[in-house]
Amino acid sequence: MTIGELDRYIALEYPTFTVNTYGESVKDVEWTEEFAVWAKVEWKGGSEGEDSDKITATTFVNFYIRYLGMDSFLNGANAPTMSYRVAWQSEATGSIKYYYLQAVEQIEGRKSFLKIITKEKD
């Protein structure tokens, strides 16, 4: 992979949590941007199925980004979990789509690139 292939601007976001009067964690509707970077987008197909008596479409997308010294991000207290999402604005429609994190892998040797595996559900 070359740097020139990273031609889409994405943001990795995580949800913020608050505590209600009963001490329970409540997920806010606000998302906080962890970082924004250039990425390569790779469409991996999709599927359609029934989920809770409703037809649901699922799209799988991989995002490739430069590693950029992300040791503290990948291994720290704020390491990405499946609650993270990738926000990407489509050039074709202009709308922002959200792809939810499934896994993060290191590729192309040590500390060169990261592969962010995501899926979107309609």
Salt bridges, closest charged atoms under 4 A:
GLU5 OE1 - LYS40 NZ 3.29
ASP7 OD2 - ARG8 NH1 3.22
GLU13 OE1 - ARG85 NE 2.72
ASP51 OD2 - LYS121 NZ 3.50
ASP71 OD2 - LYS111 NZ 3.16
GLU91 OE1 - ARG8 NE 3.57
GLU120 OE2 - LYS97 NZ 3.70
